[in-house]
Amino acid sequence: MPVVLTQEEFEARNTKEGFEHIMTKVCRLATEDALRLTPSVVQSLVTQVASLRESKDQFYLDYPELATHKAEVARLFETLEAQHPGRPLSSLSAEVARVAKSRLAQYGTLAASVEGKPSLESLDHLAGMFEKG
């Protein structure tokens, strides 16, 4: 909501008292607007959290073999999401499952590095370089 000044407030804007009065008015209106918007913002956040929880639950229903590796799956999800921002959650989930299953089959773990073996991220990077040509 825009701040509307009276003619008197406008003319007094260059004085200390006038400026303080205007700033008080601006702060009051900003606070009122923030409080008015808070319920819809909170509702939106609650909806997002519920949706993400449902997606996570569905992921582990679809891939129960990964349920014992939740912390590693979460890290892998964050890594892949950072590499592919804006990618749809369903596509990202499928990619996470594919990579996680591959790492489990090959190394028996989802950890980023295995003692005595190179980092899995560096192997993925090298594989990607060869795939590109």
N, CA, C and O atoms as a Tinker XYZ file with bonds, in Angstrom:
   532  protein
     1  N      0.852000   -1.166000    0.000000    73     2
     2  CA     0.000000    0.000000    0.000000    64     1     3
     3  C      0.901000    1.233000    0.000000    63     2     4     5
     4  O      1.802000    1.337000    0.832000    81     3
     5  N      0.670000    2.163000   -0.919000    73     3     6
     6  CA     1.513000    3.366000   -0.960000    64     5     7
     7  C      1.233000    4.277000    0.238000    63     6     8     9
     8  O      0.131000    4.318000    0.785000    81     7
     9  N      2.275000    4.995000    0.611000    73     7    10
    10  CA     2.142000    5.963000    1.706000    64     9    11
    11  C      1.636000    7.262000    1.102000    63    10    12    13
    12  O      2.243000    7.816000    0.186000    81    11
    13  N      0.529000    7.734000    1.624000    73    11    14
    14  CA    -0.052000    8.983000    1.148000    64    13    15
    15  C      0.204000   10.055000    2.200000    63    14    16    17
    16  O     -0.167000    9.909000    3.365000    81    15
    17  N      0.845000   11.132000    1.764000    73    15    18
    18  CA     1.151000   12.234000    2.676000    64    17    19
    19  C      0.149000   13.365000    2.485000    63    18    20    21
    20  O     -0.295000   13.654000    1.374000    81    19
    21  N     -0.186000   13.984000    3.592000    73    19    22
    22  CA    -1.013000   15.190000    3.505000    64    21    23
    23  C     -0.124000   16.330000    3.026000    63    22    24    25
    24  O      1.101000   16.209000    3.025000    81    23
    25  N     -0.728000   17.412000    2.627000    73    23    26
    26  CA     0.045000   18.577000    2.199000    64    25    27
    27  C      0.940000   19.060000    3.342000    63    26    28    29
    28  O      2.090000   19.440000    3.122000    81    27
    29  N      0.410000   19.042000    4.542000    73    27    30
    30  CA     1.166000   19.479000    5.723000    64    29    31
    31  C      2.376000   18.571000    5.971000    63    30    32    33
    32  O      3.465000   19.061000    6.267000    81    31
    33  N      2.189000   17.256000    5.853000    73    31    34
    34  CA     3.298000   16.311000    6.031000    64    33    35
    35  C      4.351000   16.511000    4.947000    63    34    36    37
    36  O      5.551000   16.476000    5.216000    81    35
    37  N      3.889000   16.718000    3.731000    73    35    38
    38  CA     4.816000   16.921000    2.629000    64    37    39
    39  C      5.659000   18.168000    2.845000    63    38    40    41
    40  O      6.869000   18.150000    2.616000    81    39
    41  N      5.035000   19.235000    3.280000    73    39    42
    42  CA     5.768000   20.485000    3.484000    64    41    43
    43  C      6.724000   20.393000    4.672000    63    42    44    45
    44  O      7.734000   21.095000    4.704000    81    43
    45  N      6.417000   19.534000    5.648000    73    43    46
    46  CA     7.255000   19.415000    6.840000    64    45    47
    47  C      8.329000   18.337000    6.682000    63    46    48    49
    48  O      9.059000   18.069000    7.636000    81    47
    49  N      8.447000   17.717000    5.521000    73    47    50
    50  CA     9.360000   16.587000    5.323000    64    49    51
    51  C     10.826000   16.933000    5.546000    63    50    52    53
    52  O     11.618000   16.045000    5.861000    81    51
    53  N     11.207000   18.186000    5.393000    73    51    54
    54  CA    12.608000   18.590000    5.534000    64    53    55
    55  C     12.982000   18.947000    6.972000    63    54    56    57
    56  O     14.142000   19.245000    7.257000    81    55
    57  N     12.027000   18.917000    7.854000    73    55    58
    58  CA    12.343000   19.174000    9.262000    64    57    59
    59  C     12.546000   17.834000    9.959000    63    58    60    61
    60  O     12.058000   16.799000    9.505000    81    59
    61  N     13.275000   17.877000   11.068000    73    59    62
    62  CA    13.521000   16.646000   11.821000    64    61    63
    63  C     12.210000   16.023000   12.279000    63    62    64    65
    64  O     12.015000   14.817000   12.123000    81    63
    65  N     11.324000   16.811000   12.832000    73    63    66
    66  CA    10.047000   16.302000   13.332000    64    65    67
    67  C      9.183000   15.771000   12.201000    63    66    68    69
    68  O      8.552000   14.722000   12.333000    81    67
    69  N      9.156000   16.498000   11.085000    73    67    70
    70  CA     8.363000   16.073000    9.930000    64    69    71
    71  C      8.866000   14.763000    9.358000    63    70    72    73
    72  O      8.079000   13.878000    9.024000    81    71
    73  N     10.193000   14.640000    9.246000    73    71    74
    74  CA    10.787000   13.409000    8.723000    64    73    75
    75  C     10.496000   12.233000    9.654000    63    74    76    77
    76  O     10.131000   11.152000    9.192000    81    75
    77  N     10.656000   12.437000   10.963000    73    75    78
    78  CA    10.369000   11.370000   11.928000    64    77    79
    79  C      8.902000   10.944000   11.860000    63    78    80    81
    80  O      8.586000    9.759000   11.960000    81    79
    81  N      8.009000   11.926000   11.689000    73    79    82
    82  CA     6.583000   11.621000   11.577000    64    81    83
    83  C      6.319000   10.745000   10.346000    63    82    84    85
    84  O      5.576000    9.767000   10.421000    81    83
    85  N      6.928000   11.104000    9.227000    73    83    86
    86  CA     6.741000   10.339000    7.984000    64    85    87
    87  C      7.311000    8.925000    8.142000    63    86    88    89
    88  O      6.687000    7.955000    7.711000    81    87
    89  N      8.487000    8.804000    8.757000    73    87    90
    90  CA     9.097000    7.480000    8.944000    64    89    91
    91  C      8.242000    6.614000    9.878000    63    90    92    93
    92  O      8.116000    5.409000    9.665000    81    91
    93  N      7.671000    7.215000   10.887000    73    91    94
    94  CA     6.780000    6.479000   11.785000    64    93    95
    95  C      5.559000    5.983000   11.020000    63    94    96    97
    96  O      5.117000    4.849000   11.207000    81    95
    97  N      5.028000    6.829000   10.168000    73    95    98
    98  CA     3.863000    6.455000    9.361000    64    97    99
    99  C      4.213000    5.307000    8.409000    63    98   100   101
   100  O      3.438000    4.362000    8.260000    81    99
   101  N      5.374000    5.392000    7.772000    73    99   102
   102  CA     5.818000    4.356000    6.837000    64   101   103
   103  C      5.993000    3.026000    7.583000    63   102   104   105
   104  O      5.532000    1.986000    7.114000    81   103
   105  N      6.657000    3.061000    8.739000    73   103   106
   106  CA     6.878000    1.840000    9.525000    64   105   107
   107  C      5.560000    1.226000    9.984000    63   106   108   109
   108  O      5.403000    0.005000    9.951000    81   107
   109  N      4.630000    2.042000   10.405000    73   107   110
   110  CA     3.337000    1.542000   10.861000    64   109   111
   111  C      2.598000    0.855000    9.713000    63   110   112   113
   112  O      2.049000   -0.235000    9.880000    81   111
   113  N      2.589000    1.505000    8.544000    73   111   114
   114  CA     1.909000    0.906000    7.390000    64   113   115
   115  C      2.598000   -0.385000    6.929000    63   114   116   117
   116  O      1.932000   -1.350000    6.554000    81   115
   117  N      3.929000   -0.395000    6.961000    73   115   118
   118  CA     4.666000   -1.604000    6.561000    64   117   119
   119  C      4.366000   -2.747000    7.523000    63   118   120   121
   120  O      4.188000   -3.888000    7.098000    81   119
   121  N      4.309000   -2.446000    8.811000    73   119   122
   122  CA     3.997000   -3.466000    9.807000    64   121   123
   123  C      2.581000   -4.000000    9.608000    63   122   124   125
   124  O      2.354000   -5.208000    9.684000    81   123
   125  N      1.639000   -3.112000    9.357000    73   123   126
   126  CA     0.262000   -3.538000    9.116000    64   125   127
   127  C      0.173000   -4.445000    7.891000    63   126   128   129
   128  O     -0.514000   -5.466000    7.911000    81   127
   129  N      0.878000   -4.061000    6.821000    73   127   130
   130  CA     0.873000   -4.884000    5.603000    64   129   131
   131  C      1.501000   -6.251000    5.857000    63   130   132   133
   132  O      0.982000   -7.272000    5.407000    81   131
   133  N      2.620000   -6.266000    6.578000    73   131   134
   134  CA     3.292000   -7.537000    6.871000    64   133   135
   135  C      2.387000   -8.450000    7.690000    63   134   136   137
   136  O      2.295000   -9.647000    7.421000    81   135
   137  N      1.724000   -7.884000    8.683000    73   135   138
   138  CA     0.825000   -8.691000    9.509000    64   137   139
   139  C     -0.388000   -9.179000    8.725000    63   138   140   141
   140  O     -0.900000  -10.270000    8.980000    81   139
   141  N     -0.839000   -8.383000    7.786000    73   139   142
   142  CA    -1.980000   -8.768000    6.964000    64   141   143
   143  C     -1.598000   -9.925000    6.020000    63   142   144   145
   144  O     -2.429000  -10.783000    5.722000    81   143
   145  N     -0.355000   -9.944000    5.559000    73   143   146
   146  CA     0.095000  -10.979000    4.623000    64   145   147
   147  C      0.556000  -12.262000    5.319000    63   146   148   149
   148  O      0.607000  -13.315000    4.684000    81   147
   149  N      0.883000  -12.194000    6.580000    73   147   150
   150  CA     1.457000  -13.334000    7.297000    64   149   151
   151  C      0.613000  -14.603000    7.201000    63   150   152   153
   152  O      1.177000  -15.660000    6.917000    81   151
   153  N     -0.688000  -14.566000    7.417000    73   151   154
   154  CA    -1.455000  -15.824000    7.330000    64   153   155
   155  C     -1.339000  -16.525000    5.977000    63   154   156   157
   156  O     -1.223000  -17.749000    5.928000    81   155
   157  N     -1.368000  -15.772000    4.886000    73   155   158
   158  CA    -1.279000  -16.415000    3.572000    64   157   159
   159  C      0.128000  -16.964000    3.323000    63   158   160   161
   160  O      0.278000  -18.004000    2.682000    81   159
   161  N      1.153000  -16.281000    3.818000    73   159   162
   162  CA     2.521000  -16.762000    3.665000    64   161   163
   163  C      2.702000  -18.051000    4.471000    63   162   164   165
   164  O      3.275000  -19.021000    3.975000    81   163
   165  N      2.217000  -18.057000    5.699000    73   163   166
   166  CA     2.326000  -19.253000    6.539000    64   165   167
   167  C      1.570000  -20.414000    5.900000    63   166   168   169
   168  O      2.080000  -21.534000    5.866000    81   167
   169  N      0.383000  -20.170000    5.403000    73   167   170
   170  CA    -0.401000  -21.231000    4.752000    64   169   171
   171  C      0.342000  -21.793000    3.551000    63   170   172   173
   172  O      0.357000  -23.006000    3.343000    81   171
   173  N      0.951000  -20.931000    2.769000    73   171   174
   174  CA     1.711000  -21.375000    1.607000    64   173   175
   175  C      2.894000  -22.245000    2.032000    63   174   176   177
   176  O      3.159000  -23.278000    1.416000    81   175
   177  N      3.599000  -21.833000    3.075000    73   175   178
   178  CA     4.740000  -22.612000    3.552000    64   177   179
   179  C      4.299000  -23.968000    4.101000    63   178   180   181
   180  O      4.966000  -24.975000    3.866000    81   179
   181  N      3.199000  -24.001000    4.819000    73   179   182
   182  CA     2.684000  -25.260000    5.354000    64   181   183
   183  C      2.309000  -26.200000    4.206000    63   182   184   185
   184  O      2.582000  -27.399000    4.263000    81   183
   185  N      1.691000  -25.658000    3.181000    73   183   186
   186  CA     1.321000  -26.453000    2.010000    64   185   187
   187  C      2.557000  -27.020000    1.324000    63   186   188   189
   188  O      2.571000  -28.187000    0.933000    81   187
   189  N      3.598000  -26.195000    1.175000    73   187   190
   190  CA     4.842000  -26.654000    0.546000    64   189   191
   191  C      5.490000  -27.768000    1.353000    63   190   192   193
   192  O      5.935000  -28.768000    0.790000    81   191
   193  N      5.544000  -27.598000    2.677000    73   191   194
   194  CA     6.149000  -28.618000    3.536000    64   193   195
   195  C      5.360000  -29.926000    3.430000    63   194   196   197
   196  O      5.952000  -31.001000    3.333000    81   195
   197  N      4.047000  -29.838000    3.446000    73   195   198
   198  CA     3.217000  -31.041000    3.334000    64   197   199
   199  C      3.445000  -31.734000    1.993000    63   198   200   201
   200  O      3.528000  -32.960000    1.929000    81   199
   201  N      3.546000  -30.954000    0.936000    73   199   202
   202  CA     3.779000  -31.514000   -0.391000    64   201   203
   203  C      5.140000  -32.200000   -0.466000    63   202   204   205
   204  O      5.258000  -33.290000   -1.026000    81   203
   205  N      6.164000  -31.565000    0.095000    73   203   206
   206  CA     7.494000  -32.168000    0.092000    64   205   207
   207  C      7.526000  -33.446000    0.932000    63   206   208   209
   208  O      8.183000  -34.420000    0.564000    81   207
   209  N      6.823000  -33.437000    2.045000    73   207   210
   210  CA     6.754000  -34.639000    2.890000    64   209   211
   211  C      6.083000  -35.779000    2.123000    63   210   212   213
   212  O      6.545000  -36.918000    2.170000    81   211
   213  N      4.994000  -35.472000    1.417000    73   211   214
   214  CA     4.313000  -36.493000    0.613000    64   213   215
   215  C      5.241000  -37.036000   -0.472000    63   214   216   217
   216  O      5.273000  -38.241000   -0.722000    81   215
   217  N      5.995000  -36.140000   -1.114000    73   215   218
   218  CA     6.929000  -36.560000   -2.163000    64   217   219
   219  C      8.011000  -37.464000   -1.591000    63   218   220   221
   220  O      8.370000  -38.472000   -2.200000    81   219
   221  N      8.533000  -37.103000   -0.416000    73   219   222
   222  CA     9.555000  -37.921000    0.234000    64   221   223
   223  C      8.988000  -39.294000    0.592000    63   222   224   225
   224  O      9.630000  -40.316000    0.347000    81   223
   225  N      7.789000  -39.317000    1.169000    73   223   226
   226  CA     7.163000  -40.592000    1.527000    64   225   227
   227  C      6.944000  -41.455000    0.290000    63   226   228   229
   228  O      7.180000  -42.662000    0.325000    81   227
   229  N      6.496000  -40.847000   -0.797000    73   227   230
   230  CA     6.264000  -41.588000   -2.036000    64   229   231
   231  C      7.577000  -42.120000   -2.601000    63   230   232   233
   232  O      7.626000  -43.233000   -3.124000    81   231
   233  N      8.644000  -41.320000   -2.494000    73   231   234
   234  CA     9.964000  -41.748000   -2.975000    64   233   235
   235  C     10.365000  -43.055000   -2.287000    63   234   236   237
   236  O     10.801000  -44.000000   -2.945000    81   235
   237  N     10.217000  -43.103000   -0.965000    73   235   238
   238  CA    10.620000  -44.304000   -0.234000    64   237   239
   239  C      9.645000  -45.459000   -0.409000    63   238   240   241
   240  O     10.024000  -46.611000   -0.202000    81   239
   241  N      8.406000  -45.185000   -0.783000    73   239   242
   242  CA     7.489000  -46.262000   -1.164000    64   241   243
   243  C      7.909000  -46.841000   -2.517000    63   242   244   245
   244  O      7.860000  -48.054000   -2.723000    81   243
   245  N      8.321000  -45.964000   -3.434000    73   243   246
   246  CA     8.755000  -46.398000   -4.755000    64   245   247
   247  C     10.111000  -47.106000   -4.716000    63   246   248   249
   248  O     10.363000  -48.028000   -5.492000    81   247
   249  N     10.984000  -46.660000   -3.797000    73   247   250
   250  CA    12.350000  -47.196000   -3.711000    64   249   251
   251  C     12.656000  -47.610000   -2.268000    63   250   252   253
   252  O     13.491000  -46.987000   -1.612000    81   251
   253  N     11.990000  -48.653000   -1.771000    73   251   254
   254  CA    12.172000  -49.043000   -0.369000    64   253   255
   255  C     13.602000  -49.468000   -0.036000    63   254   256   257
   256  O     14.020000  -49.379000    1.119000    81   255
   257  N     14.347000  -49.924000   -1.025000    73   255   258
   258  CA    15.731000  -50.344000   -0.780000    64   257   259
   259  C     16.634000  -49.166000   -0.397000    63   258   260   261
   260  O     17.735000  -49.368000    0.116000    81   259
   261  N     16.170000  -47.945000   -0.644000    73   259   262
   262  CA    16.959000  -46.758000   -0.287000    64   261   263
   263  C     16.567000  -46.186000    1.068000    63   262   264   265
   264  O     17.198000  -45.244000    1.548000    81   263
   265  N     15.541000  -46.742000    1.685000    73   263   266
   266  CA    15.026000  -46.194000    2.951000    64   265   267
   267  C     16.033000  -46.271000    4.086000    63   266   268   269
   268  O     15.955000  -45.480000    5.027000    81   267
   269  N     16.966000  -47.193000    4.022000    73   267   270
   270  CA    17.972000  -47.303000    5.080000    64   269   271
   271  C     19.157000  -46.369000    4.847000    63   270   272   273
   272  O     20.125000  -46.378000    5.607000    81   271
   273  N     19.072000  -45.564000    3.787000    73   271   274
   274  CA    20.160000  -44.648000    3.431000    64   273   275
   275  C     19.642000  -43.211000    3.308000    63   274   276   277
   276  O     20.098000  -42.463000    2.443000    81   275
   277  N     18.705000  -42.826000    4.157000    73   275   278
   278  CA    18.026000  -41.530000    4.006000    64   277   279
   279  C     18.967000  -40.335000    4.035000    63   278   280   281
   280  O     18.810000  -39.416000    3.231000    81   279
   281  N     19.931000  -40.323000    4.932000    73   279   282
   282  CA    20.850000  -39.177000    5.018000    64   281   283
   283  C     21.660000  -39.044000    3.729000    63   282   284   285
   284  O     21.840000  -37.941000    3.214000    81   283
   285  N     22.146000  -40.170000    3.213000    73   283   286
   286  CA    22.934000  -40.141000    1.984000    64   285   287
   287  C     22.070000  -39.759000    0.778000    63   286   288   289
   288  O     22.513000  -39.027000   -0.107000    81   287
   289  N     20.835000  -40.263000    0.755000    73   287   290
   290  CA    19.909000  -39.920000   -0.331000    64   289   291
   291  C     19.619000  -38.420000   -0.300000    63   290   292   293
   292  O     19.557000  -37.780000   -1.350000    81   291
   293  N     19.444000  -37.862000    0.885000    73   291   294
   294  CA    19.177000  -36.426000    1.005000    64   293   295
   295  C     20.359000  -35.615000    0.466000    63   294   296   297
   296  O     20.164000  -34.633000   -0.250000    81   295
   297  N     21.583000  -36.026000    0.811000    73   295   298
   298  CA    22.763000  -35.312000    0.298000    64   297   299
   299  C     22.854000  -35.435000   -1.216000    63   298   300   301
   300  O     23.163000  -34.463000   -1.905000    81   299
   301  N     22.587000  -36.617000   -1.726000    73   299   302
   302  CA    22.624000  -36.833000   -3.170000    64   301   303
   303  C     21.557000  -35.984000   -3.859000    63   302   304   305
   304  O     21.805000  -35.396000   -4.911000    81   303
   305  N     20.376000  -35.926000   -3.260000    73   303   306
   306  CA    19.289000  -35.111000   -3.814000    64   305   307
   307  C     19.717000  -33.646000   -3.896000    63   306   308   309
   308  O     19.515000  -32.995000   -4.921000    81   307
   309  N     20.310000  -33.128000   -2.816000    73   307   310
   310  CA    20.755000  -31.726000   -2.804000    64   309   311
   311  C     21.829000  -31.475000   -3.853000    63   310   312   313
   312  O     21.825000  -30.436000   -4.514000    81   311
   313  N     22.744000  -32.417000   -4.008000    73   311   314
   314  CA    23.809000  -32.276000   -5.008000    64   313   315
   315  C     23.221000  -32.221000   -6.411000    63   314   316   317
   316  O     23.565000  -31.343000   -7.203000    81   315
   317  N     22.331000  -33.165000   -6.714000    73   315   318
   318  CA    21.745000  -33.194000   -8.058000    64   317   319
   319  C     20.833000  -32.002000   -8.308000    63   318   320   321
   320  O     20.766000  -31.492000   -9.426000    81   319
   321  N     20.134000  -31.560000   -7.277000    73   319   322
   322  CA    19.274000  -30.382000   -7.423000    64   321   323
   323  C     20.111000  -29.146000   -7.724000    63   322   324   325
   324  O     19.710000  -28.304000   -8.528000    81   323
   325  N     21.268000  -29.032000   -7.086000    73   323   326
   326  CA    22.159000  -27.892000   -7.345000    64   325   327
   327  C     22.707000  -27.945000   -8.769000    63   326   328   329
   328  O     22.922000  -26.907000   -9.395000    81   327
   329  N     22.929000  -29.145000   -9.274000    73   327   330
   330  CA    23.437000  -29.304000  -10.639000    64   329   331
   331  C     22.357000  -29.067000  -11.693000    63   330   332   333
   332  O     22.663000  -28.719000  -12.833000    81   331
   333  N     21.091000  -29.256000  -11.307000    73   331   334
   334  CA    19.973000  -29.123000  -12.245000    64   333   335
   335  C     18.867000  -28.256000  -11.636000    63   334   336   337
   336  O     17.769000  -28.754000  -11.387000    81   335
   337  N     19.133000  -26.978000  -11.393000    73   335   338
   338  CA    18.098000  -26.128000  -10.776000    64   337   339
   339  C     16.865000  -26.020000  -11.673000    63   338   340   341
   340  O     16.972000  -25.916000  -12.894000    81   339
   341  N     15.712000  -26.047000  -11.046000    73   339   342
   342  CA    14.468000  -25.918000  -11.787000    64   341   343
   343  C     13.960000  -27.209000  -12.392000    63   342   344   345
   344  O     12.889000  -27.231000  -12.997000    81   343
   345  N     14.708000  -28.277000  -12.238000    73   343   346
   346  CA    14.280000  -29.571000  -12.779000    64   345   347
   347  C     13.073000  -30.058000  -11.987000    63   346   348   349
   348  O     13.063000  -29.930000  -10.763000    81   347
   349  N     12.064000  -30.609000  -12.637000    73   347   350
   350  CA    10.874000  -31.091000  -11.921000    64   349   351
   351  C     11.241000  -32.146000  -10.880000    63   350   352   353
   352  O     12.143000  -32.958000  -11.084000    81   351
   353  N     10.530000  -32.113000   -9.773000    73   351   354
   354  CA    10.809000  -33.023000   -8.660000    64   353   355
   355  C     10.712000  -34.484000   -9.075000    63   354   356   357
   356  O     11.519000  -35.302000   -8.633000    81   355
   357  N      9.745000  -34.825000   -9.911000    73   355   358
   358  CA     9.595000  -36.224000  -10.319000    64   357   359
   359  C     10.809000  -36.693000  -11.121000    63   358   360   361
   360  O     11.284000  -37.812000  -10.929000    81   359
   361  N     11.303000  -35.859000  -11.999000    73   359   362
   362  CA    12.472000  -36.202000  -12.795000    64   361   363
   363  C     13.721000  -36.280000  -11.914000    63   362   364   365
   364  O     14.553000  -37.173000  -12.073000    81   363
   365  N     13.834000  -35.343000  -10.996000    73   363   366
   366  CA    14.971000  -35.324000  -10.082000    64   365   367
   367  C     14.952000  -36.558000   -9.178000    63   366   368   369
   368  O     15.997000  -37.157000   -8.923000    81   367
   369  N     13.778000  -36.933000   -8.698000    73   367   370
   370  CA    13.652000  -38.112000   -7.838000    64   369   371
   371  C     14.080000  -39.367000   -8.581000    63   370   372   373
   372  O     14.777000  -40.213000   -8.020000    81   371
   373  N     13.675000  -39.494000   -9.819000    73   371   374
   374  CA    14.059000  -40.661000  -10.614000    64   373   375
   375  C     15.572000  -40.708000  -10.815000    63   374   376   377
   376  O     16.176000  -41.780000  -10.762000    81   375
   377  N     16.180000  -39.549000  -11.044000    73   375   378
   378  CA    17.634000  -39.483000  -11.219000    64   377   379
   379  C     18.358000  -39.830000   -9.912000    63   378   380   381
   380  O     19.360000  -40.545000   -9.929000    81   379
   381  N     17.857000  -39.333000   -8.795000    73   379   382
   382  CA    18.438000  -39.650000   -7.489000    64   381   383
   383  C     18.386000  -41.157000   -7.262000    63   382   384   385
   384  O     19.377000  -41.755000   -6.843000    81   383
   385  N     17.256000  -41.766000   -7.533000    73   383   386
   386  CA    17.114000  -43.212000   -7.347000    64   385   387
   387  C     18.086000  -43.970000   -8.251000    63   386   388   389
   388  O     18.728000  -44.928000   -7.819000    81   387
   389  N     18.187000  -43.537000   -9.502000    73   387   390
   390  CA    19.087000  -44.212000  -10.445000    64   389   391
   391  C     20.533000  -44.146000   -9.966000    63   390   392   393
   392  O     21.225000  -45.164000   -9.926000    81   391
   393  N     20.989000  -42.947000   -9.601000    73   391   394
   394  CA    22.369000  -42.765000   -9.152000    64   393   395
   395  C     22.606000  -43.518000   -7.845000    63   394   396   397
   396  O     23.632000  -44.178000   -7.682000    81   395
   397  N     21.665000  -43.419000   -6.926000    73   395   398
   398  CA    21.815000  -44.093000   -5.626000    64   397   399
   399  C     21.910000  -45.602000   -5.804000    63   398   400   401
   400  O     22.767000  -46.244000   -5.196000    81   399
   401  N     21.043000  -46.171000   -6.626000    73   399   402
   402  CA    21.072000  -47.621000   -6.855000    64   401   403
   403  C     22.385000  -48.034000   -7.518000    63   402   404   405
   404  O     22.957000  -49.072000   -7.186000    81   403
   405  N     22.853000  -47.223000   -8.445000    73   403   406
   406  CA    24.110000  -47.511000   -9.124000    64   405   407
   407  C     25.273000  -47.509000   -8.134000    63   406   408   409
   408  O     26.123000  -48.399000   -8.165000    81   407
   409  N     25.307000  -46.509000   -7.260000    73   407   410
   410  CA    26.387000  -46.425000   -6.267000    64   409   411
   411  C     26.305000  -47.583000   -5.275000    63   410   412   413
   412  O     27.327000  -48.146000   -4.881000    81   411
   413  N     25.098000  -47.929000   -4.881000    73   411   414
   414  CA    24.945000  -49.059000   -3.957000    64   413   415
   415  C     25.428000  -50.357000   -4.598000    63   414   416   417
   416  O     26.118000  -51.153000   -3.960000    81   415
   417  N     25.063000  -50.565000   -5.858000    73   415   418
   418  CA    25.457000  -51.789000   -6.554000    64   417   419
   419  C     26.970000  -51.846000   -6.757000    63   418   420   421
   420  O     27.586000  -52.902000   -6.616000    81   419
   421  N     27.553000  -50.712000   -7.086000    73   419   422
   422  CA    28.974000  -50.691000   -7.407000    64   421   423
   423  C     29.861000  -50.654000   -6.174000    63   422   424   425
   424  O     30.897000  -51.318000   -6.132000    81   423
   425  N     29.461000  -49.880000   -5.167000    73   423   426
   426  CA    30.338000  -49.665000   -4.020000    64   425   427
   427  C     29.760000  -50.146000   -2.696000    63   426   428   429
   428  O     30.468000  -50.187000   -1.691000    81   427
   429  N     28.489000  -50.507000   -2.685000    73   427   430
   430  CA    27.874000  -50.938000   -1.444000    64   429   431
   431  C     27.565000  -49.809000   -0.481000    63   430   432   433
   432  O     27.203000  -50.042000    0.673000    81   431
   433  N     27.712000  -48.576000   -0.965000    73   431   434
   434  CA    27.453000  -47.391000   -0.138000    64   433   435
   435  C     27.049000  -46.238000   -1.038000    63   434   436   437
   436  O     27.296000  -46.254000   -2.244000    81   435
   437  N     26.420000  -45.231000   -0.431000    73   435   438
   438  CA    26.086000  -44.021000   -1.174000    64   437   439
   439  C     27.048000  -42.893000   -0.831000    63   438   440   441
   440  O     26.913000  -41.788000   -1.356000    81   439
   441  N     28.010000  -43.153000    0.035000    73   439   442
   442  CA    28.937000  -42.107000    0.465000    64   441   443
   443  C     29.649000  -41.507000   -0.740000    63   442   444   445
   444  O     29.859000  -42.170000   -1.755000    81   443
   445  N     30.015000  -40.234000   -0.602000    73   443   446
   446  CA    30.662000  -39.523000   -1.704000    64   445   447
   447  C     32.022000  -40.119000   -2.028000    63   446   448   449
   448  O     32.444000  -40.088000   -3.184000    81   447
   449  N     32.709000  -40.655000   -1.046000    73   447   450
   450  CA    33.989000  -41.298000   -1.326000    64   449   451
   451  C     34.107000  -42.544000   -0.460000    63   450   452   453
   452  O     33.566000  -42.607000    0.643000    81   451
   453  N     34.809000  -43.510000   -0.971000    73   451   454
   454  CA    35.021000  -44.765000   -0.275000    64   453   455
   455  C     36.523000  -44.879000   -0.060000    63   454   456   457
   456  O     37.306000  -44.612000   -0.972000    81   455
   457  N     36.925000  -45.272000    1.139000    73   455   458
   458  CA    38.349000  -45.341000    1.453000    64   457   459
   459  C     39.087000  -46.180000    0.413000    63   458   460   461
   460  O     38.702000  -47.304000    0.093000    81   459
   461  N     40.166000  -45.585000   -0.101000    73   459   462
   462  CA    40.973000  -46.288000   -1.085000    64   461   463
   463  C     40.447000  -46.190000   -2.503000    63   462   464   465
   464  O     41.051000  -46.734000   -3.427000    81   463
   465  N     39.322000  -45.497000   -2.687000    73   463   466
   466  CA    38.745000  -45.344000   -4.027000    64   465   467
   467  C     38.525000  -43.859000   -4.294000    63   466   468   469
   468  O     38.343000  -43.082000   -3.357000    81   467
   469  N     38.539000  -43.462000   -5.551000    73   467   470
   470  CA    38.328000  -42.043000   -5.851000    64   469   471
   471  C     36.918000  -41.586000   -5.502000    63   470   472   473
   472  O     35.995000  -42.391000   -5.377000    81   471
   473  N     36.779000  -40.296000   -5.350000    73   471   474
   474  CA    35.476000  -39.697000   -5.071000    64   473   475
   475  C     34.486000  -40.071000   -6.167000    63   474   476   477
   476  O     34.816000  -40.027000   -7.352000    81   475
   477  N     33.278000  -40.438000   -5.768000    73   475   478
   478  CA    32.259000  -40.801000   -6.750000    64   477   479
   479  C     31.868000  -39.600000   -7.599000    63   478   480   481
   480  O     31.538000  -39.752000   -8.775000    81   479
   481  N     31.903000  -38.393000   -7.004000    73   479   482
   482  CA    31.585000  -37.199000   -7.785000    64   481   483
   483  C     32.617000  -37.003000   -8.891000    63   482   484   485
   484  O     32.264000  -36.618000  -10.006000    81   483
   485  N     33.906000  -37.268000   -8.588000    73   483   486
   486  CA    34.918000  -37.108000   -9.627000    64   485   487
   487  C     34.729000  -38.156000  -10.716000    63   486   488   489
   488  O     34.943000  -37.867000  -11.894000    81   487
   489  N     34.329000  -39.377000  -10.337000    73   487   490
   490  CA    34.047000  -40.401000  -11.344000    64   489   491
   491  C     32.857000  -40.013000  -12.204000    63   490   492   493
   492  O     32.880000  -40.187000  -13.423000    81   491
   493  N     31.806000  -39.479000  -11.560000    73   491   494
   494  CA    30.637000  -39.024000  -12.311000    64   493   495
   495  C     31.026000  -37.921000  -13.279000    63   494   496   497
   496  O     30.571000  -37.901000  -14.422000    81   495
   497  N     31.869000  -37.001000  -12.821000    73   495   498
   498  CA    32.303000  -35.893000  -13.665000    64   497   499
   499  C     33.081000  -36.419000  -14.869000    63   498   500   501
   500  O     32.849000  -35.991000  -15.999000    81   499
   501  N     33.999000  -37.342000  -14.622000    73   499   502
   502  CA    34.775000  -37.913000  -15.724000    64   501   503
   503  C     33.882000  -38.653000  -16.707000    63   502   504   505
   504  O     34.044000  -38.537000  -17.922000    81   503
   505  N     32.948000  -39.405000  -16.173000    73   503   506
   506  CA    32.020000  -40.137000  -17.054000    64   505   507
   507  C     31.243000  -39.149000  -17.904000    63   506   508   509
   508  O     31.034000  -39.384000  -19.094000    81   507
   509  N     30.815000  -38.056000  -17.311000    73   507   510
   510  CA    30.081000  -37.039000  -18.058000    64   509   511
   511  C     30.915000  -36.422000  -19.176000    63   510   512   513
   512  O     30.398000  -36.119000  -20.252000    81   511
   513  N     32.216000  -36.239000  -18.913000    73   511   514
   514  CA    33.100000  -35.686000  -19.939000    64   513   515
   515  C     33.208000  -36.628000  -21.122000    63   514   516   517
   516  O     33.211000  -36.187000  -22.271000    81   515
   517  N     33.296000  -37.936000  -20.847000    73   515   518
   518  CA    33.421000  -38.903000  -21.937000    64   517   519
   519  C     32.114000  -39.025000  -22.715000    63   518   520   521
   520  O     32.129000  -39.234000  -23.928000    81   519
   521  N     30.975000  -38.895000  -22.015000    73   519   522
   522  CA    29.688000  -38.993000  -22.692000    64   521   523
   523  C     29.485000  -37.832000  -23.655000    63   522   524   525
   524  O     28.857000  -37.985000  -24.703000    81   523
   525  N     30.031000  -36.648000  -23.287000    73   523   526
   526  CA    29.849000  -35.452000  -24.130000    64   525   527
   527  C     30.712000  -35.518000  -25.369000    63   526   528   529
   528  O     30.468000  -34.790000  -26.332000    81   527
   529  N     31.692000  -36.358000  -25.365000    73   527   530
   530  CA    32.454000  -36.532000  -26.573000    64   529   531
   531  C     33.848000  -36.129000  -26.399000    63   530   532
   532  O     34.637000  -36.215000  -27.340000    81   531
